[in-house]
Amino acid sequence: MKNILIPTDFSDNAWNAVVYANQFFKNENCNFYLLHVSDFLDYASVPVSVGTGENSTEQKTIPAKKKLSDLIKLVEKTFSNEKHQYFVLQDHGFFIESIKKHLSENKIDLIVMGTKGAAGIRKRIIGSNTGDVITKVQCNALIVPEGVDFSKPDEVAFPTDYNIFYSHKILDALSGVLSVNKGKIRVMNVSKTQSELTHSQEKNKEYLRDFLNERFPERNSFHTITNKKVTSAIQCFVESREVDMIFMVAKNLNLLQQILFDSLVEKVSFHTTVPFFVVHE
């Protein structure tokens, strides 16, 4: 039984994460915990349509408890899967501290979050809450960009520089992603020059190759792309292979920083179109 935590602020973006998680794990036994964290007050400000204009809206204050009750009713009405159970959690205070508390109390295996991502040229890549979860919470996270509909992850890209040892926890998470929807894994290394891998990198690469050949024969491939910018290389790879998901290791801080946490990006769209699965050790 998987225990999955989905933070919600009752936005369309948060709802999209709920939809994606339900479809991704439709064949798995799961407990879904829907968590709302209020800023010390038991209220959530949500947009509601008012007035006579077609697009007229105002911010209306509604108790978070009521919003959670409405949300669980909508979830149970929308998804009829005997393998899934749903629970609501309400907390007050600081977002990350609340996340950490519920990870322990409910033995959470995975956090699923929606993120607005980049809205166009030179926009910030991910929201601060999502960034904090990835960097400050020791739990695997599935990040779903705003407006991305579920697509079976037939093609999963794994950007790596082979500078880390692939522990059992990393490989177990990778196996889980590939087993859920029987996808293919495309391991890609971005090199700024034509330089060869170091002895340590070669050993790590061979270890990963041996594992994938044993567990997922004919469902893996290895690629080397030469490009001065990692993000540009991944963009080309995502487009050419029609990648459905990107798998990353939080421990690989240098690569993670380049891909997700450059504060601004130019004409890079994979952040807004492809979900990220980030694994922690």
One Martini backbone bead per residue (centre of mass of N, CA, C, O) as a GRO file, in nm:
protein
  281
    1MET     BB    1   0.092   0.039   0.026
    2LYS     BB    2   0.049   0.363  -0.069
    3ASN     BB    3   0.161   0.686   0.053
    4ILE     BB    4   0.001   0.995  -0.047
    5LEU     BB    5   0.090   1.337  -0.078
    6ILE     BB    6  -0.142   1.627  -0.132
    7PRO     BB    7  -0.114   1.938  -0.171
    8THR     BB    8  -0.355   2.214  -0.105
    9ASP     BB    9  -0.521   2.535  -0.239
   10PHE     BB   10  -0.777   2.486  -0.441
   11SER     BB   11  -0.663   2.476  -0.713
   12ASP     BB   12  -0.630   2.376  -1.032
   13ASN     BB   13  -0.341   2.279  -0.994
   14ALA     BB   14  -0.397   2.087  -0.755
   15TRP     BB   15  -0.610   1.915  -0.899
   16ASN     BB   16  -0.422   1.807  -1.120
   17ALA     BB   17  -0.254   1.635  -0.924
   18VAL     BB   18  -0.481   1.446  -0.843
   19VAL     BB   19  -0.541   1.334  -1.122
   20TYR     BB   20  -0.261   1.227  -1.191
   21ALA     BB   21  -0.224   1.033  -0.951
   22ASN     BB   22  -0.471   0.852  -1.009
   23GLN     BB   23  -0.371   0.761  -1.295
   24PHE     BB   24  -0.085   0.660  -1.233
   25PHE     BB   25  -0.219   0.471  -0.973
   26LYS     BB   26  -0.467   0.285  -1.072
   27ASN     BB   27  -0.310  -0.013  -1.005
   28GLU     BB   28  -0.273   0.090  -0.708
   29ASN     BB   29  -0.239   0.078  -0.374
   30CYS     BB   30  -0.390   0.371  -0.208
   31ASN     BB   31  -0.315   0.652  -0.001
   32PHE     BB   32  -0.474   0.968   0.011
   33TYR     BB   33  -0.339   1.287   0.118
   34LEU     BB   34  -0.509   1.588   0.179
   35LEU     BB   35  -0.333   1.900   0.215
   36HIS     BB   36  -0.393   2.185   0.428
   37VAL     BB   37  -0.222   2.502   0.477
   38SER     BB   38  -0.255   2.745   0.706
   39ASP     BB   39  -0.210   3.088   0.821
   40PHE     BB   40  -0.334   3.030   1.129
   41LEU     BB   41  -0.599   3.020   0.967
   42ASP     BB   42  -0.941   2.894   0.898
   43TYR     BB   43  -0.869   3.001   0.590
   44ALA     BB   44  -0.967   3.034   0.239
   45SER     BB   45  -0.879   3.200  -0.055
   46VAL     BB   46  -1.120   3.214  -0.320
   47PRO     BB   47  -1.230   3.212  -0.638
   48VAL     BB   48  -1.536   3.378  -0.741
   49SER     BB   49  -1.825   3.423  -0.907
   50VAL     BB   50  -1.944   3.752  -0.989
   51GLY     BB   51  -2.183   3.914  -1.116
   52THR     BB   52  -2.237   3.990  -1.471
   53GLY     BB   53  -1.978   3.922  -1.569
   54GLU     BB   54  -1.811   3.665  -1.711
   55ASN     BB   55  -1.515   3.753  -1.549
   56SER     BB   56  -1.617   3.788  -1.270
   57THR     BB   57  -1.429   3.845  -0.962
   58GLU     BB   58  -1.359   3.732  -0.622
   59GLN     BB   59  -1.252   3.727  -0.292
   60LYS     BB   60  -1.346   3.454  -0.090
   61THR     BB   61  -1.413   3.360   0.239
   62ILE     BB   62  -1.341   3.019   0.330
   63PRO     BB   63  -1.343   2.757   0.506
   64ALA     BB   64  -1.120   2.501   0.497
   65LYS     BB   65  -1.303   2.274   0.597
   66LYS     BB   66  -1.510   2.309   0.369
   67LYS     BB   67  -1.317   2.269   0.131
   68LEU     BB   68  -1.232   1.980   0.209
   69SER     BB   69  -1.513   1.857   0.198
   70ASP     BB   70  -1.559   1.923  -0.103
   71LEU     BB   71  -1.310   1.776  -0.214
   72ILE     BB   72  -1.372   1.483  -0.122
   73LYS     BB   73  -1.638   1.466  -0.279
   74LEU     BB   74  -1.514   1.508  -0.560
   75VAL     BB   75  -1.319   1.273  -0.558
   76GLU     BB   76  -1.530   1.041  -0.504
   77LYS     BB   77  -1.694   1.114  -0.764
   78THR     BB   78  -1.459   1.098  -0.985
   79PHE     BB   79  -1.333   0.845  -0.824
   80SER     BB   80  -1.367   0.477  -0.889
   81ASN     BB   81  -1.142   0.314  -0.675
   82GLU     BB   82  -1.078   0.037  -0.481
   83LYS     BB   83  -0.758   0.105  -0.437
   84HIS     BB   84  -0.867   0.379  -0.313
   85GLN     BB   85  -0.793   0.621  -0.056
   86TYR     BB   86  -0.928   0.906   0.138
   87PHE     BB   87  -0.774   1.198   0.297
   88VAL     BB   88  -0.787   1.465   0.532
   89LEU     BB   89  -0.573   1.756   0.596
   90GLN     BB   90  -0.518   1.993   0.866
   91ASP     BB   91  -0.324   2.297   0.894
   92HIS     BB   92  -0.100   2.518   1.082
   93GLY     BB   93   0.143   2.734   0.938
   94PHE     BB   94   0.418   2.585   0.817
   95PHE     BB   95   0.462   2.411   0.539
   96ILE     BB   96   0.719   2.228   0.581
   97GLU     BB   97   0.659   2.137   0.871
   98SER     BB   98   0.395   1.996   0.795
   99ILE     BB   99   0.501   1.796   0.596
  100LYS     BB  100   0.698   1.650   0.789
  101LYS     BB  101   0.489   1.556   0.995
  102HIS     BB  102   0.312   1.380   0.791
  103LEU     BB  103   0.526   1.186   0.699
  104SER     BB  104   0.550   1.044   0.975
  105GLU     BB  105   0.249   0.987   1.060
  106ASN     BB  106   0.182   0.849   0.744
  107LYS     BB  107   0.407   0.714   0.584
  108ILE     BB  108   0.527   0.861   0.339
  109ASP     BB  109   0.632   0.799  -0.010
  110LEU     BB  110   0.478   1.049  -0.161
  111ILE     BB  111   0.486   1.359  -0.340
  112VAL     BB  112   0.223   1.556  -0.489
  113MET     BB  113   0.269   1.838  -0.717
  114GLY     BB  114   0.178   2.141  -0.818
  115THR     BB  115   0.295   2.366  -1.085
  116LYS     BB  116   0.332   2.655  -1.272
  117GLY     BB  117   0.584   2.746  -1.368
  118ALA     BB  118   0.654   2.853  -1.667
  119ALA     BB  119   0.491   3.125  -1.860
  120GLY     BB  120   0.762   3.184  -2.023
  121ILE     BB  121   0.975   3.403  -2.098
  122ARG     BB  122   1.159   3.468  -1.833
  123LYS     BB  123   1.061   3.267  -1.603
  124ARG     BB  124   0.986   3.108  -1.340
  125ILE     BB  125   0.989   2.774  -1.289
  126ILE     BB  126   0.921   2.747  -0.974
  127GLY     BB  127   0.782   2.739  -0.692
  128SER     BB  128   0.861   2.774  -0.362
  129ASN     BB  129   0.722   2.525  -0.242
  130THR     BB  130   0.838   2.319  -0.438
  131GLY     BB  131   1.136   2.381  -0.391
  132ASP     BB  132   1.130   2.313  -0.085
  133VAL     BB  133   1.048   2.018  -0.110
  134ILE     BB  134   1.292   1.920  -0.278
  135THR     BB  135   1.527   2.041  -0.071
  136LYS     BB  136   1.386   1.991   0.246
  137VAL     BB  137   1.253   1.707   0.170
  138GLN     BB  138   1.280   1.355   0.251
  139CYS     BB  139   1.107   1.301  -0.040
  140ASN     BB  140   0.951   1.190  -0.283
  141ALA     BB  141   0.870   1.366  -0.602
  142LEU     BB  142   0.582   1.476  -0.792
  143ILE     BB  143   0.588   1.707  -1.064
  144VAL     BB  144   0.308   1.906  -1.185
  145PRO     BB  145   0.231   2.088  -1.430
  146GLU     BB  146   0.041   2.316  -1.547
  147GLY     BB  147  -0.205   2.161  -1.753
  148VAL     BB  148  -0.116   1.864  -1.737
  149ASP     BB  149  -0.193   1.586  -1.881
  150PHE     BB  150  -0.233   1.266  -1.873
  151SER     BB  151   0.047   1.047  -1.962
  152LYS     BB  152   0.178   0.776  -2.041
  153PRO     BB  153   0.509   0.681  -1.941
  154ASP     BB  154   0.691   0.562  -2.196
  155GLU     BB  155   0.898   0.812  -2.167
  156VAL     BB  156   1.199   0.820  -1.969
  157ALA     BB  157   1.409   1.057  -1.840
  158PHE     BB  158   1.775   1.044  -1.732
  159PRO     BB  159   1.956   1.277  -1.605
  160THR     BB  160   2.323   1.247  -1.604
  161ASP     BB  161   2.683   1.250  -1.479
  162TYR     BB  162   2.788   0.996  -1.305
  163ASN     BB  163   2.865   1.116  -0.994
  164ILE     BB  164   2.681   0.891  -0.878
  165PHE     BB  165   2.561   0.652  -0.675
  166TYR     BB  166   2.329   0.385  -0.726
  167SER     BB  167   2.117   0.321  -0.513
  168HIS     BB  168   1.858   0.137  -0.400
  169LYS     BB  169   1.660   0.375  -0.375
  170ILE     BB  170   1.688   0.478  -0.661
  171LEU     BB  171   1.624   0.207  -0.811
  172ASP     BB  172   1.347   0.161  -0.685
  173ALA     BB  173   1.215   0.418  -0.794
  174LEU     BB  174   1.265   0.358  -1.091
  175SER     BB  175   1.113   0.090  -1.097
  176GLY     BB  176   0.839   0.207  -1.016
  177VAL     BB  177   0.797   0.391  -1.262
  178LEU     BB  178   0.829   0.157  -1.479
  179SER     BB  179   0.610  -0.048  -1.364
  180VAL     BB  180   0.340   0.104  -1.361
  181ASN     BB  181   0.370   0.170  -1.709
  182LYS     BB  182   0.590   0.027  -1.880
  183GLY     BB  183   0.842   0.189  -1.938
  184LYS     BB  184   1.105   0.378  -2.076
  185ILE     BB  185   1.458   0.429  -2.042
  186ARG     BB  186   1.654   0.743  -2.081
  187VAL     BB  187   1.982   0.784  -2.062
  188MET     BB  188   2.142   1.109  -2.000
  189ASN     BB  189   2.438   1.280  -2.116
  190VAL     BB  190   2.585   1.596  -2.056
  191SER     BB  191   2.832   1.747  -2.268
  192LYS     BB  192   3.048   2.020  -2.326
  193THR     BB  193   3.235   1.800  -2.434
  194GLN     BB  194   3.445   1.527  -2.565
  195SER     BB  195   3.497   1.413  -2.304
  196GLU     BB  196   3.575   1.174  -2.093
  197LEU     BB  197   3.515   0.964  -1.860
  198THR     BB  198   3.570   0.876  -1.566
  199HIS     BB  199   3.623   0.611  -1.376
  200SER     BB  200   3.383   0.662  -1.186
  201GLN     BB  201   3.169   0.712  -1.404
  202GLU     BB  202   3.195   0.438  -1.544
  203LYS     BB  203   3.110   0.267  -1.302
  204ASN     BB  204   2.829   0.391  -1.265
  205LYS     BB  205   2.725   0.329  -1.548
  206GLU     BB  206   2.758   0.016  -1.539
  207TYR     BB  207   2.576  -0.032  -1.300
  208LEU     BB  208   2.321   0.084  -1.433
  209ARG     BB  209   2.321  -0.097  -1.684
  210ASP     BB  210   2.304  -0.371  -1.543
  211PHE     BB  211   2.037  -0.322  -1.400
  212LEU     BB  212   1.861  -0.258  -1.654
  213ASN     BB  213   1.924  -0.524  -1.811
  214GLU     BB  214   1.797  -0.706  -1.590
  215ARG     BB  215   1.508  -0.556  -1.542
  216PHE     BB  216   1.498  -0.382  -1.850
  217PRO     BB  217   1.498  -0.527  -2.115
  218GLU     BB  218   1.451  -0.333  -2.399
  219ARG     BB  219   1.395  -0.051  -2.193
  220ASN     BB  220   1.689   0.071  -2.264
  221SER     BB  221   1.902   0.371  -2.290
  222PHE     BB  222   2.203   0.545  -2.408
  223HIS     BB  223   2.307   0.900  -2.390
  224THR     BB  224   2.502   1.153  -2.569
  225ILE     BB  225   2.525   1.512  -2.517
  226THR     BB  226   2.642   1.798  -2.688
  227ASN     BB  227   2.640   2.091  -2.471
  228LYS     BB  228   2.658   2.395  -2.308
  229LYS     BB  229   2.350   2.338  -2.229
  230VAL     BB  230   2.149   2.147  -2.047
  231THR     BB  231   1.861   2.252  -2.114
  232SER     BB  232   1.890   2.235  -2.423
  233ALA     BB  233   1.943   1.931  -2.438
  234ILE     BB  234   1.678   1.842  -2.304
  235GLN     BB  235   1.487   1.975  -2.497
  236CYS     BB  236   1.569   1.808  -2.746
  237PHE     BB  237   1.515   1.532  -2.621
  238VAL     BB  238   1.215   1.564  -2.548
  239GLU     BB  239   1.122   1.620  -2.842
  240SER     BB  240   1.250   1.370  -2.998
  241ARG     BB  241   1.123   1.146  -2.773
  242GLU     BB  242   0.864   1.214  -2.630
  243VAL     BB  243   0.865   1.291  -2.331
  244ASP     BB  244   0.677   1.218  -2.016
  245MET     BB  245   0.935   1.199  -1.813
  246ILE     BB  246   1.146   1.311  -1.536
  247PHE     BB  247   1.432   1.175  -1.383
  248MET     BB  248   1.565   1.253  -1.050
  249VAL     BB  249   1.844   1.339  -0.830
  250ALA     BB  250   1.892   1.521  -0.547
  251LYS     BB  251   2.199   1.459  -0.495
  252ASN     BB  252   2.240   1.597  -0.782
  253LEU     BB  253   2.284   1.917  -0.744
  254ASN     BB  254   2.408   2.037  -0.999
  255LEU     BB  255   2.193   1.934  -1.199
  256LEU     BB  256   1.940   2.034  -1.054
  257GLN     BB  257   2.010   2.332  -1.066
  258GLN     BB  258   2.019   2.362  -1.377
  259ILE     BB  259   1.720   2.258  -1.432
  260LEU     BB  260   1.535   2.397  -1.178
  261PHE     BB  261   1.715   2.663  -1.027
  262ASP     BB  262   1.714   2.855  -1.226
  263SER     BB  263   1.557   3.153  -1.207
  264LEU     BB  264   1.595   3.167  -1.525
  265VAL     BB  265   1.443   3.127  -1.851
  266GLU     BB  266   1.497   3.053  -2.210
  267LYS     BB  267   1.301   2.885  -2.415
  268VAL     BB  268   1.201   2.668  -2.192
  269SER     BB  269   0.939   2.406  -2.183
  270PHE     BB  270   0.967   2.138  -2.012
  271HIS     BB  271   0.876   2.255  -1.734
  272THR     BB  272   0.557   2.281  -1.855
  273THR     BB  273   0.519   1.958  -1.989
  274VAL     BB  274   0.691   1.787  -1.769
  275PRO     BB  275   0.720   1.569  -1.540
  276PHE     BB  276   0.873   1.526  -1.212
  277PHE     BB  277   1.097   1.283  -1.064
  278VAL     BB  278   1.213   1.306  -0.728
  279VAL     BB  279   1.486   1.154  -0.561
  280HIS     BB  280   1.560   1.031  -0.240
  281GLU     BB  281   1.787   0.900   0.016
   0.00000   0.00000   0.00000
